[in-house]
Amino acid sequence: MKIYLNGKLVDKNDAKISVFDHGYLYGDGVFEGIRAYDGLVFKLKEHVDRLFESAHSIMLHCPLPKKELEKAVIKTLKKNKLKDAYIRVVLSRGAGDLGLDPRKCKGQETLVIIADKINLYPRELYQKGMEIITVPTVRNIPEALNPQIKSLNYLNNILAKIEAVNCGYQEALMLDHLGYVAECTGDNIFVVKGGELYTPPQCMGTLRGITRDTVLEIAKKMKIPTHEHVLTRHELFISDECFLTGTAAEIVPVVRVDGRTIGSGHPGTHTKKIMRRFQQATKKDGVKYTV
Ligand SMILES: *Cc1c(COP(=O)(O)O)cnc(C)c1O
């Protein structure tokens, strides 16, 4: 496996960064998870745009312009001969001293691109649906660390994941500081009620997921009314269908929330239709490359 590291494609065993990198010391950096499907990189421009937005917000400079970063992603895929892949782009502040001051990092950011296979959940979970549980850790409040920044500082989400796993669940439902539904640890959440689709607005401690946006687009094309609206746990409990979205997980049906059965207790019809449409989109939209 070859890893892109600051402009070079190096062997996995040589892909090393400094222990003084502020990405390592402080989670001071940003990232993206991207997927390629059969030689097409899905929503590459959107992911690169979001990486630049996250970086801009934390005053982090990307050593490559957008177009060059897109090329670097494709180069990494080609080098590894991967037609189907999960790509991780990591941009960190680089090596500084032991203090917090980012000026000590001297503008030598670390840019890493890893292309590999990923199978987040077993296939049968997508057929049977998942059970999730609300956890005590609330999603970061935007005034402290805005969830729109896809940062390397992922402890908020990891704490939530630990709480879910400790209770025997694979995924955690996180609420915002007001008690409204925010998102899961690395996925956005949707419900279907009365044939209409609802997801929390991006201002409510929710990352604006690219899969989320894709699902909203798909639903509009299917003439399903969509709402970006605050949701309570009660509204989840009484929904007809529920599902999660994210680049790595794709679309995961949810059939139980905090012990409450959702709808029939099986993945819903709208959910299944949207899953199929999403799969079709990944087969035709995207930046093409050959391995
Ligand atoms: C990346 C991420 C998502 C999903 O976003 P996609 O762009 O669909 O991959 C949702 N929530 C969090 C916290 C994330 O980091």
The ligand as a Tripos MOL2 file, in Angstrom:
@<TRIPOS>MOLECULE
LIG
   15    15     1     0     0
SMALL
NO_CHARGES

@<TRIPOS>ATOM
      1 C1        -18.2710   13.0540    8.3350 C.3       1 LIG1
      2 C2        -19.3790   13.1180    9.3240 C.ar      1 LIG1
      3 C3        -20.7230   12.8760    8.9850 C.ar      1 LIG1
      4 C4        -21.1520   12.3940    7.6220 C.3       1 LIG1
      5 O1        -20.8160   13.2540    6.6000 O.3       1 LIG1
      6 P1        -20.6320   12.7230    5.1090 P.3       1 LIG1
      7 O2        -20.1880   13.9270    4.3770 O.co2     1 LIG1
      8 O3        -21.9630   12.2410    4.6600 O.co2     1 LIG1
      9 O4        -19.6150   11.6380    5.1440 O.co2     1 LIG1
     10 C5        -21.6890   13.0580    9.9600 C.ar      1 LIG1
     11 N1        -21.3610   13.4130   11.1960 N.ar      1 LIG1
     12 C6        -20.0930   13.6310   11.5790 C.ar      1 LIG1
     13 C7        -19.8230   14.0110   12.9840 C.3       1 LIG1
     14 C8        -19.0640   13.4870   10.6590 C.ar      1 LIG1
     15 O5        -17.7980   13.7040   11.0420 O.3       1 LIG1
@<TRIPOS>BOND
     1     1     2 1
     2     2     3 ar
     3     2    14 ar
     4     3     4 1
     5     3    10 ar
     6     4     5 1
     7     5     6 1
     8     6     7 2
     9     6     8 1
    10     6     9 1
    11    10    11 ar
    12    11    12 ar
    13    12    13 1
    14    12    14 ar
    15    14    15 1
@<TRIPOS>SUBSTRUCTURE
     1 LIG1         1 GROUP 0 **** ****
